Structures are given as structure tokens and as C-alpha cells.
Amino acid sequence: MNIFDCIVIGGGAAGLSTSLTLGRARRNIGLFDDGTNRNRVTQESHGFITRDGTKPHEFREIGLKELEKYPAISYFNTKITEITKGKDNERFTVSTEDDKEFIAEKIVLATGVQEVFPIPSVRDYYGKSIFSCPYCDGWEMREKPLVIIAEDEEYMLHMTKLVYNWSKDLVLITNGVEISEGGALELQKRHIPIKMEPVKKLIGADGHLHEIEFESGETIARSGGFVVPRFYRPITFVEQLGCEIDENGVVVTDGMGRTTQKNIYIAGETEKLVPSSLLISAAEGNKAAIAVNTDFTMERF
Ligand SMILES: Cc1cc2nc3c(=O)[nH]c(=O)nc-3n(C[C@H](O)[C@H](O)[C@H](O)COP(=O)(O)OP(=O)(O)OC[C@H]3O[C@@H](n4cnc5c(N)ncnc54)[C@H](O)[C@@H]3O)c2cc1C
């Protein structure tokens, strides 16, 4: 059957949670996921109470297993390539990369975000020894010799101060970006070296960082660290569907996931375009599901 009450795009924490709540509310749901969740590179996820230390693929498997109990939820492991709006947003046609079409009255966008790194080769170490969230991975990196990699002064100071809670052995790398005298003084009072020279390469094996080499040929030994990436929405459904976005790139909602476009809802990291956590995304998915179900109830009662 290709007709659903609601199509949920994205089967991360947000989309799984949305689907669970809507399935339990006896709505007919199509959940689509293409396996590009940004945390797939990491070994373990932390901080989700009852799930601390779970591998990302296990988290998904447990979520999908729980959804199987609810017969009105259908899961599709495929990429959504297009969403077409019908008249007055009363009906949406969703197309997949394998040329199938599905129809729904409402859409939930839970498609997450992706990262761009100040030094592209950080990707080789991301999720194994270089991370972006100290709350997620600071504990595992505690008391190790770490590097902070960032190019924006506000974020580099914030990340360095934050990570100092887990390790005092820090080096800040700005990759050629000058830091202000005031900013440098703040870190010097904690004896944190700042390297402003551009990085030539990261050296390590199997995702485990060993050294950083600068353009001058100097190397420093580090066993991991934290990076401040730039985040973006890899797919432009929000823009294509005409949802209002504010000057910071945040999708305008009513706080329950309703966008400014009727029958289009949003949940998880893709809404605010900033990193959060599995728990926060799951909670936002739950809120969006309540909004969807409330709207169905009022429309159909
Ligand atoms: C290295 C790393 C470590 C992390 N560690 C932790 C941790 O320890 N604890 C923690 O709480 N958080 C951690 N996070 C953050 C966590 O992964 C995110 O906060 C969370 O995954 C966001 O959930 P989401 O549902 O919004 O997005 P995602 O989990 O990214 O899910 C979005 C989903 O949408 C799907 N999708 C996107 N576009 C399409 C499309 N066109 N068609 C079909 N499907 C699509 C993707 O496949 C993806 O599965 C970590 C992140 C990274 C990168």
C-alpha cells in the first residue's frame, strides 16, 4: 500500500521516536531512511539513559524492532529524492531513488544534518579519536593529550574551555586563523598552547590520531581531540517546500514541530541546524508526533 496518513523522512532518533508515537496512536505511517545518519562513524553512543554505550546500528535495530509491534508502521530503507505538494498542502507525493511513489496527508522531516570540517582529513579520525561533542565522548577521552581544532574564535574558546573539564592537556589548533590577544590570554592563564600555523597533515592509524604535522614540519603528539565543524542540511526539502527559515538557518516552528507550511512538520537536528543529542532528538520527535496526531484528531473527529 502506497498511501499513508503520514510519511516520516529519516529514521534517526527523531524519526524513530515520531514513528513510535504515531504508530501507537494508530496512524498509518511510512518511515523512510537511507542510512546516512552522521553518527554512523562512531563506536558507541553515550548519555541516553538506559542506552549508554550502545552502538549506533544497535540503537537503530532496537528502535526498528520496537516499531514492528505496530502494524500500521511500514519501514523503507531507501532515499527520498523528491516531495511534491498538492493543492493547499492537502496531499504530498514522495518519490524514492528506486523510482517508487508514496502519498501522504502529512510529512515529518527528520533528516538530520551533516558536517564540514576545518581540516578535511579530520573525517578519517571522526568518531574514533576526534569528536565534536564533549558530552557524548568527553568521558572516553578524559585525561588524554588532546587537540581542539576550530577556526572561529568564539567557538574555539568555547570548545577549549568545555573540554578542559575532561582533560587539562590541551593544544588549540586554529589552522592559520589569527586569535585575538584577549582570547589568547584567556587560554594562556590555563597554560593551553595555541598553534595558529596551518596544519599539513594528521598522522595516525585506523582512525586513531598519533601526531599533527604543521606546514613548518613541526609535529606534536596527540591521541585525539575535539573539532568544531560547520553543520548543513544535505537535502533541501525545507527550502523546496517553502518552510520559513530564520536568519540563523533555524526552521521556524510553533515549538511542537509544526512548520509555517500546513501539514509539514520537522524534528531533530535538521530543525535548528545545530548538533544536539539522541535524547533531545528523540524528545523532539515525540513532540512532532503529538502535533501530527493532534492535528489529525481535530481534522477528522
Ligand atoms: C561522531 C558522533 C558521535 C556522537 N555521539 C553521540 C553520543 O554519544 N550521544 C548522543 O546523544 N549523540 C551523539 N551524537 C549525536 C547524534 O548522533 C545526533 O544528535 C542524533 O543522531 C540526531 O538525531 P536526528 O534523528 O535528528 O538525526 P540523524 O540521527 O542524523 O537521523 C537522520 C536520518 O535521516 C536519514 N535521511 C536523511 N535524508 C534522507 C532522505 N533524503 N531519505 C531518507 N532518509 C534520509 C538519514 O539516513 C539519517 O538516518 C554523535 C554524533 C556524531 C557525529
The ligand as an ORCA input file, in Angstrom:
! r2SCAN-3c Opt
* xyz 0 1
  C      30.818     11.030     15.908
  C      29.498     11.299     16.591
  C      29.298     10.827     17.868
  C      28.095     11.077     18.516
  N      27.921     10.589     19.772
  C      26.752     10.797     20.400
  C      26.538     10.272     21.697
  O      27.413      9.592     22.264
  N      25.366     10.545     22.306
  C      24.384     11.298     21.715
  O      23.330     11.501     22.314
  N      24.565     11.810     20.482
  C      25.716     11.576     19.810
  N      25.904     12.098     18.563
  C      24.883     12.996     18.020
  C      23.707     12.200     17.482
  O      24.157     11.311     16.503
  C      22.675     13.162     16.924
  O      22.314     14.125     17.896
  C      21.404     12.410     16.501
  O      21.737     11.345     15.648
  C      20.420     13.353     15.814
  O      19.260     12.618     15.523
  P      18.353     13.003     14.268
  O      17.288     11.972     14.233
  O      17.993     14.431     14.302
  O      19.315     12.850     13.009
  P      20.074     11.525     12.446
  O      20.370     10.542     13.522
  O      21.218     12.041     11.652
  O      18.994     10.887     11.514
  C      18.607     11.463     10.309
  C      18.284     10.324      9.381
  O      17.674     10.832      8.194
  C      18.034      9.996      7.132
  N      17.881     10.758      5.885
  C      18.414     11.960      5.568
  N      17.996     12.342      4.336
  C      17.198     11.331      3.868
  C      16.491     11.125      2.653
  N      16.507     12.040      1.681
  N      15.782      9.991      2.518
  C      15.739      9.056      3.505
  N      16.405      9.209      4.683
  C      17.120     10.333      4.859
  C      19.482      9.600      7.415
  O      19.783      8.354      6.841
  C      19.511      9.541      8.937
  O      19.419      8.213      9.427
  C      27.081     11.836     17.878
  C      27.284     12.301     16.571
  C      28.474     12.017     15.934
  C      28.700     12.504     14.532
*
